[in-house]
Amino acid sequence: MALALGALQSVLDPALPLLQRELGVSPAEGALVANTLLVTGAVVAPLAGKLGDRYGGKRVLVRLMAVVSAGGLVASLAPNLPVLLLGQVLQGVMVGALPLSFVLVRKHLSAGASQMAIGLVMALFTGGGMVGTLFAGPVAEGLSWKWMFALPTIAIVAATAVVARVMPHDQPVRADSRIDWPGAVSLSGTLLTLMIGLVQVTGCDLPPLAVGALAVAAAVLATGWVAVERRAASPMVDLRMLARPAMWTACVFTFLITTSSGMVLFLLPQLFALPSDGYGFGATTTDIGLFLLPGAVAGAVSDWVGGIATRRFRPRAVVVAGTAVTAATMIALAALHGAAWQLVLAKALTAFAAGVATTALLAGAATSVDAKDTGIATSLLVVTRVIGIALGVQIGGALLDAGADPTTGLPAESAFVTGFAVSGLVAALSLLVVRITRIRKGTQS
């Protein structure tokens, strides 16, 4: 199941330019395809554990996998962008299914065996991501892009049937807290409004009044979500945790570095796919998958290296080093992007450096709070990470739309230069957060 989930999540990375051409949509609209999955994940991830406690982990996991399977089926049959977006919304439930599987492993196995099982699940999920990146191109070009979703979905359906038959049932835990449905609805509404607003602002010639109305709508929804979370007895995201300086710094830092990473994640495949008679490379979906594979490997290794580095050095030092490499790489890429190896190297460097930094952040935040608050702190960072990546992807699409050539409809080279430079500056901005935090701590002491 983890292998199929990883493949289903990663097939879009190399194939998004192909989907944009097939569906006749702009880069910003294409970014929505990836982001709808992330939005669902940001909402479902904090709720999955509570649902598992209340109704039983196996029961909830099987139902979540049924939703993911339905999403894969919808995506594989999608005739247009709105239907594909619906499929991605349903598939986003997989973000909550993965941590729920960890809980089930811990319930049914001993401590030592569960550690090995969780490691195996993560390895399979990461391996599935690499498989999806590598084989999305051959499947899309040899069969159809719809089979990119259909094949992993068939595997998920089969794995779900095995889980339903083989896995023992677990007893529900009597839960004293309620499920924060108002918080889930208001968060998803806020994120979708923000992303659709970016598409409309850059892709359409909207009057200033309409642009202002979209900004006001997003601000009102965001304010409403904060109000709901602050008043909820059991919020999906405990914003009171942000009152702690360590958590506030970690969340701001995570948001900035993942926003930068999200922009890179979107911009590089778009540049690879542009015609080679200009400044692009004319890469096929298969070629793009091969170009992105070193970055996927580097990202997988970064989690392991980040954990070792955090134990050996201070988390702050690891975070600063990773962020500095990310910022320098992206700023250099704004000037040096004429050869494919430069883009491949930049993707690998940023995936590794940003992965090490976010792993150190997660470890540092988990150890800065009481043991009973570890779950709240890590879930807050996970949601922040998902929102940051989604916003970065959407900003990257908006920049390409804004910099499109009126005659060809293709993004100008200056749009990519701007995107790479902005990504590097956003990453560098997070270093300023560390500096300000250090100054404040020195002043307080």
Long-range contacts (C-beta under 8 A, 24 or more apart in sequence): 1-65, 1-101, 1-156, 1-159, 1-160, 1-163, 2-98, 2-101, 2-121, 2-122, 2-124, 2-125, 2-128, 3-124, 3-125, 3-127, 3-128, 3-131, 3-155, 4-128, 4-152, 4-153, 4-155, 4-156, 4-159, 5-68, 5-94, 5-97, 5-98, 5-125, 5-128, 5-152, 5-156, 6-124, 6-125, 6-126, 6-127, 6-128, 6-129, 6-130, 6-131, 6-132, 7-128, 7-129, 7-131, 7-132, 7-135, 7-151, 7-152, 7-155, 8-68, 8-72, 8-91, 8-94, 8-128, 8-132, 8-149, 8-152, 8-153, 8-156, 9-37, 9-91, 9-94, 9-128, 9-129, 9-132, 10-128, 10-129, 10-130, 10-131, 10-132, 10-133, 10-136, 10-296, 11-132, 11-133, 11-136, 11-139, 11-148, 11-149, 11-152, 12-37, 12-136, 13-132, 13-133, 13-136, 13-265, 13-269, 13-289, 13-292, 14-133, 14-136, 14-137, 14-269, 14-285, 14-286, 14-288, 14-289, 14-291, 14-292, 15-136, 15-137, 15-140, 15-145, 15-148, 15-285, 15-288, 16-266, 16-269, 16-270, 17-269, 17-270, 17-272, 17-273, 17-285, 17-288, 18-140, 18-145, 18-273, 18-285, 19-84, 19-145, 22-145, 23-80, 23-81, 23-84, 25-81, 26-199, 26-203, 26-397, 26-400, 26-401, 26-404, 27-266, 27-270, 27-396, 27-397, 27-400, 27-401, 27-411, 28-198, 28-199, 28-202, 28-203, 28-394, 28-397, 28-398, 28-400, 28-401, 29-81, 29-199, 29-203, 29-397, 30-397, 31-195, 31-199, 31-266, 31-393, 31-394, 31-396, 31-397, 31-398, 32-81, 32-85, 32-195, 32-196, 32-199, 32-394, 32-397, 33-81, 33-84, 33-85, 33-88, 34-88, 34-266, 34-390, 34-393, 35-191, 35-195, 35-390, 35-393, 35-394, 36-85, 36-88, 36-89, 36-92, 36-192, 37-88, 37-89, 37-91, 37-92, 37-95, 38-92, 38-95, 38-386, 38-387, 38-389, 38-390, 38-393, 39-89, 39-92, 39-188, 39-191, 39-192, 39-195, 39-386, 39-390, 40-88, 40-89, 40-90, 40-91, 40-92, 40-93, 40-95, 40-188, 41-92, 41-93, 41-94, 41-95, 41-96, 41-386, 42-95, 42-187, 42-188, 42-191, 42-383, 42-386, 42-387, 42-390, 43-184, 43-187, 43-188, 43-236, 44-92, 44-93, 44-95, 44-96, 44-184, 45-95, 45-96, 45-99, 45-379, 45-382, 45-383, 45-386, 46-236, 46-237, 46-379, 46-382, 46-383, 47-96, 47-179, 47-180, 47-184, 47-236, 48-96, 48-97, 48-99, 48-100, 49-99, 49-100, 49-103, 49-375, 50-175, 50-177, 50-179, 50-234, 51-179, 52-100, 52-103, 52-104, 53-172, 53-173, 53-175, 54-172, 54-173, 54-175, 54-179, 55-172, 56-169, 56-170, 56-171, 56-172, 57-100, 57-103, 57-104, 57-107, 57-170, 58-104, 58-163, 58-164, 58-167, 58-168, 58-169, 58-170, 59-169, 60-100, 61-97, 61-100, 61-101, 61-104, 61-163, 62-160, 62-163, 62-164, 64-93, 64-94, 64-96, 64-97, 64-100, 65-97, 65-156, 65-159, 65-160, 65-163, 66-160, 67-93, 68-93, 68-94, 68-97, 68-153, 68-156, 69-153, 69-156, 69-157, 69-160, 72-149, 72-150, 72-152, 72-153, 72-156, 73-150, 73-153, 75-146, 75-149, 76-146, 76-147, 76-149, 76-150, 76-153, 77-146, 78-146, 87-149, 95-386, 98-125, 104-167, 104-170, 107-170, 108-167, 108-168, 108-170, 126-300, 128-152, 129-296, 129-300, 130-293, 130-296, 130-297, 130-300, 133-289, 133-292, 133-293, 133-296, 134-289, 134-290, 134-293, 135-289, 136-285, 136-289, 137-284, 137-285, 137-286, 137-287, 137-288, 137-289, 137-290, 138-286, 140-285, 141-284, 141-285, 141-286, 177-233, 177-234, 178-233, 178-234, 179-234, 180-228, 180-229, 180-232, 180-234, 180-235, 180-236, 182-228, 182-232, 183-225, 183-228, 183-229, 183-232, 183-235, 183-236, 183-237, 184-236, 186-221, 186-224, 186-225, 186-228, 187-225, 187-236, 187-237, 189-221, 189-225, 190-218, 190-221, 190-222, 190-224, 190-225, 191-387, 191-390, 193-217, 193-218, 193-221, 194-218, 194-222, 194-391, 194-394, 195-390, 195-391, 195-394, 198-394, 198-395, 198-397, 198-398, 199-394, 199-397, 199-398, 199-401, 201-398, 202-397, 202-398, 202-399, 202-401, 202-402, 203-401, 237-379, 237-380, 237-383, 238-376, 238-380, 241-369, 241-373, 241-376, 241-377, 241-380, 242-380, 244-368, 244-369, 245-437, 245-440, 246-364, 246-365, 246-368, 246-369, 247-365, 247-368, 247-369, 247-377, 247-380, 249-433, 249-434, 249-437, 250-361, 250-364, 250-365, 250-368, 250-381, 251-380, 251-381, 251-384, 252-430, 252-433, 253-319, 253-323, 253-361, 253-430, 253-433, 253-434, 254-358, 254-361, 254-381, 254-384, 254-385, 254-388, 255-384, 255-385, 255-387, 255-388, 256-388, 256-426, 256-427, 256-429, 256-430, 256-433, 257-322, 257-323, 257-326, 257-354, 257-357, 257-358, 257-388, 257-427, 257-430, 258-354, 258-358, 258-384, 258-385, 258-387, 258-388, 258-389, 258-392, 259-388, 259-389, 259-391, 259-392, 259-395, 259-426, 260-326, 260-327, 260-330, 260-350, 260-354, 260-392, 260-423, 260-424, 260-426, 260-427, 260-430, 261-326, 261-350, 261-351, 261-354, 261-388, 261-389, 261-392, 262-388, 262-389, 262-390, 262-391, 262-392, 262-393, 262-394, 262-395, 262-396, 263-392, 263-393, 263-395, 263-396, 263-419, 263-422, 263-423, 263-426, 264-330, 264-346, 264-347, 264-350, 264-392, 264-396, 264-420, 264-423, 265-389, 265-392, 265-393, 265-396, 266-392, 266-393, 266-396, 266-397, 267-396, 267-400, 267-416, 267-419, 267-420, 267-423, 268-292, 268-343, 268-346, 268-347, 270-396, 270-400, 270-411, 270-416, 271-337, 271-343, 271-416, 272-340, 272-343, 274-410, 274-411, 275-410, 278-410, 278-413, 279-337, 279-338, 279-413, 281-340, 283-340, 291-340, 291-343, 291-344, 291-347, 292-347, 294-344, 294-347, 294-348, 295-344, 295-347, 295-348, 295-350, 295-351, 296-351, 297-348, 298-347, 298-348, 298-349, 298-351, 298-352, 298-355, 299-351, 299-352, 299-355, 301-352, 301-355, 302-351, 302-352, 302-353, 302-354, 302-355, 302-356, 302-359, 303-355, 303-359, 305-352, 305-356, 306-355, 306-356, 306-357, 306-358, 306-359, 306-360, 306-363, 307-359, 307-363, 309-356, 309-360, 310-359, 310-360, 310-363, 310-364, 315-360, 315-361, 315-363, 315-364, 316-364, 316-434, 318-356, 318-357, 318-360, 319-357, 319-360, 319-361, 319-364, 319-434, 320-431, 320-434, 321-353, 321-356, 321-357, 322-353, 322-354, 322-355, 322-356, 322-357, 322-358, 322-360, 323-353, 323-354, 323-357, 323-427, 323-428, 323-430, 323-431, 323-434, 324-431, 325-349, 325-350, 325-353, 326-350, 326-353, 326-354, 326-357, 326-424, 326-427, 327-424, 327-425, 327-427, 327-428, 327-431, 328-424, 329-353, 329-424, 330-420, 330-421, 330-423, 330-424, 330-427, 331-420, 331-421, 331-424, 331-425, 331-428, 333-420, 333-424, 334-417, 334-420, 334-421, 334-424, 335-417, 337-416, 337-417, 337-420, 354-427, 358-385, 392-423, 392-426, 395-422, 396-423
